[in-house]
Amino acid sequence: MSSHLRSLFVLSLALTVTPACGDESTRRPLGSRCELAAECASGLCADNRCLDPDGDEDLDGLANALEIGLGTDPLDPDSDGDERGDADELGQAFTPVDSDGDGLPDAIESATADLDRDCLVDELDPHNDVPDAASADRIAALCPAPTGVCGAPGATLAVMCFDGLDAPSCDLTAVAHHEPDETSCDARDNDCDGTVDEGCDPLVRGLVGHWRLDGDAIDSGPHGDHGVIVGATPSADRFGQPAGALRLSSPGDHVAVAATHHPRGDATATYAIWVNPDPGPGAASGIFTFGDPTRPERTSALALDGARRCATWRSHTQVVSDRVCAPAGHWSHIVVVKDGRALTLHIDGRAHGTVALDAGQDLGREPALLVGLGDGDAREPFSGAIDDLRVWDRALDPDEIERLFGEGDLVPVGDPARPARSCLHVRDAGRAPGEALPPEPPPTDTWVVDVDGDGPAAPLSVHCDMDLDGGGWTLAWVYRFTAADEFGAAVNAVTPIPSWPASEATVPVSTSPPLAPETPGAIDWALWKDLGREILIVSDLADAIACEPDVGSLADGRDGALACRTALDLSDRCQDVVPSGVAFSGSGPALYADDLYFFFDGSTATHFPTHDACGADQAIEVTDPATAGGALYLREVDRGSE
């Protein structure tokens, strides 16, 4: 029974006929205004008028006094407004009828109104102001199947008539996490249609925090765990937007991020961040450290190691790195996916293998996330720009990481709009955003590289070879011979030559990059050391030899030992003979074994250009002098984190 109807019923019972007594001259006649029944000579007051108890003001066949006793309105023939007269809603001998047993007679409960909008008319509803549970049949007919959150424990489905009795609808307001149109990424079927998360942004599901680092440390994620900037300053981001990133340039510069909601220990997590390291020595530098900052053995750290700035994950005493490198002067996107104790590193959307971690974090206090600082063996601070840090409490899948990297319409590494550090950078980055990850490295092609990123050196187009000896080679020099048919004659020399030290050379010097292995030319020798110090010499006159610098370095113009190997067996002479060092002379450099192996003689007046697979400085006979020649490629030393 509603409180309103209950009050009306109690009041009407109070307005019964009061017997006349006392001084009749002071009581008011029929039709007079009254507040109480005692004020009327008739003893009956209704609607502020003195009424005749035996009268029938509303002409419904019920005496006024009887209607007051029943609780109906003596001035209205249809007290509840349901188009059924008061007399028609009474039983035999004008006795009250209460169809729903709520203590209110049908005559004052409407057969057409639904006060609580639960699709039960008040006359048949024992709780007029509290919705009653709908029948199972109505729920089955009007509500979604009890799947997803609609079938979860405690989920209450109901049928309501918010728009009238003719428009029943399912009411899911009591279903926790229900969404008419699913947008949440919470691993639930929020709209109860049998599909989980179909309308959500998957990169939001499981997001713990999102620090855009747009010159600040505000967390735009679900928890608002804002960080604190220590020393870092606003910087241009990867799109060139001013103050779109943060620059860390002094020791101690970092961002301290609240880690209240971060996954702990062996828990699954994904970390993603854009980094642009500054050029400089290749010491280990920390991108971020997570854990107990007072106990290094209770932290995990992402660091960049070596000259190539290869990403390394450090946890307890374990160091994990798999050639995921972020070259200095260039923006790279690094993602760490830690699925329990299985860890995968990604660079620019491309996975580089999965390893097993020995142990999780044993956190003894509330963890911290310090961005720009290392720990353990990675204590050196990070120097460079950082942007867009995100953390999830789940493992992002490859498609999600691909999409994350591609946000902002980034072009491939090596495109004119995004020059690569070198051809090795192109190889490791892999492919354009939006493309499927290729089963093989990118095809051999022409790419744009910029050895110092935002530095003074201009970008240049180069030929990259992704097939030879693991790929990632920059074609630095293509040469022919001045007199290949007289190979051992003094008039024979290599041509053109790079701009290396050779004061006695007489052939042309080239600084025009060769864009194909058949096109003679040379990249400016001053850039060779920046493109890579490992060399690969391919000639049709000897084996293809790869050499890494040791004491000596061809790219640096330094005499001394080299670490060489046979990259391709192209000659049937003197198997397994390789050079052991490099030496410069006035007419060009030479690679030697017991004697000269390669001598790149640039003088047509003296010597000859040795190409001897036996390393004995012997002249050879060339079968096709018109096309005889060779090519030299450069690559950054490709040994994991070096």
C-alpha positions, 0 to 999 in steps of 0.5 A: 500500500502506498503511503499516499493512499494509506494516508487518504484511507486513514483520513477518510475513516476519521471523517465518519458521522459524529453524533450531534451533542452539546449546543446545537445552536453553535453547529453549522448547517448543511453546506457550510464550510468546515474543518472537522466533523464536530463543527457540522450539525450533521456530524459529517464534514467532507471536502470542507463542507458539512454534508447530509450523512444520508445524502448522496452528493455524487449520485453514485447510489452510495450514501455519504456516510457509507462512502466516508466509512469505505474510504471512497470520495462522497463527491466523486462517483469514481474515486480512483478514476479508473472509469468504474463507479464506486458502487460497481467496485463493492461486493454484496451489500456494499462491502469492500473488495480488496483484490490484491490484499494490501488493505486498500479496497478496490474502489480507491485503487485504480484498475488502470493506473500503475503508480510504481510502473511495474506493469501491475495496475494498482488494484492488483499490485500489493505494493503500489510504490515498490516494483514487484518482481516480474513473472518469468514469462515476461522476463523471458519475452522482453529481456536478453538471455541471461548471458554476460553480466545479465547472467552474473550472480546477483543480476536482477532482470525486471520488466517495467512500464516506464512509458505506460502499460501498453509499452512494457520493457526490460529494466536492467538498472539492477544489473551491475556493469550493464551497458546498452551499447558496449563500450567498456573493455573489461573482459565482460559481455556488458550488453548481454548479447553473447559477445565480449567487448565487441564495442570497446577500444581494445587498447583501453581494456586493462589499461592501468595508466596512460601518461602522455608526457605532453610536457607534464605527468598527468595520468589520463588513464582510469585511475588518475595516478598523476606523476611528478616531474623532477628536472625534466623539461618539455620537448618536441614529440615524434610528430614535431609538436612543441611540448609534446614530450619530455626531455631528460638531460641532466643526471637525476632528471626523471618522472616519478609515477604513482604505481598504486594500481600496477601489476606486481611480481609475476603478474601479467603486464605490458609497458609501452613507451616512445624513446629518442636517446641522445647520441653519446657513449654507449653506457647502459641507461635506464628507461624506467625502473619498477619495484622497491627503489630501496631494494635493487634486488626487488626491482625490474628495469628497462634499459638501453645498452651499448652503442646501438642502444639495445633494449634490455630487461633486468630483473633480479640477476637476470638480463634479457636482450634480443636485439631490440634497439632504439638508435640514438637521435631517432624515435623508437617505440619499445613495448615490454610484454610480461606474461607471468614469467614469459617476457617479449620485447618489441621494437616499432611494433615488431616482436623479437622473441620470448624468453623465460624469466627466472623470478618475479618481483618480491615487493616489500613495500608500495612499488614505484615507477621511476621513468628515466632512471635505471637500477642494478647494472643500469644505474646510468640516467637516460638522456634524451626525450620520452613520450607516451608511457602506458601500462596495462595489467594484461598482455597485449597481443601482436595486433594490438601492439601493431595498432599502438605503434601505428597510431598517428599515421607514422610512416615506415622507418626509412621513409623520407618523412622518418629517416632510419639510423642505418639499414640495420635500423630498417631491418629491425623496425621491419615494416610499415604500420598497418601491414602484417608482420612479414615472415622475412626481412623487408626486401632489398630496396632504397631507403632514407637514412639520417645518421644523427637524427636531428643533428646537422648531417643531412639525410641521404638515400641509400641501398639496403641489402636485407638478404646478405649475411643476415641483412641490415647492410648499407651499400657504401661503395661500388667499384670497377677496375681501370684495366681488369684485363691487365690485372697485375699491371701498375695501370690497373686500379679500383675506380672510383674510390671513396674520400678516404686518406689516399694522397697518391691516388689518381682515380676519381673520388666519389661521394655519391651513394651507389643506389644499386650493386651495379652502379659505381659510386661511394658514400662520403667516407666521413659518414662510414663510421656512423653507418656502421663499422662492420664491413662486408666486401663482395667481389666476383674475384674472391670470397665475400669477407665480413670484418668487425673492427678490433684494433684496426677499423676501415671506417675509422682509418685506423691500422690494426687487427680485424676480426674477419670471417667468410660470409659467402664462399664465392671462390674455389681457391684457398678455403677458409683464408680470411684477412686478419688486419687493415693498413692504410697507404698513400694509394689506398687501404689494404686488408691482409692475411699472410700477405695482401688479401684485398688492396684497394689501390687507387693509383694507376701509376704504381701497384695493382688492386689485389683480390687474392682469396689466398692472401698472398698478394697474387695477381689473378686472371679476370674472365670478364673484365668489362663487368669485374668489380666489387662492392663494400657494405657497412653495418653496425656491429650486430651482436645483441646489445653492442 
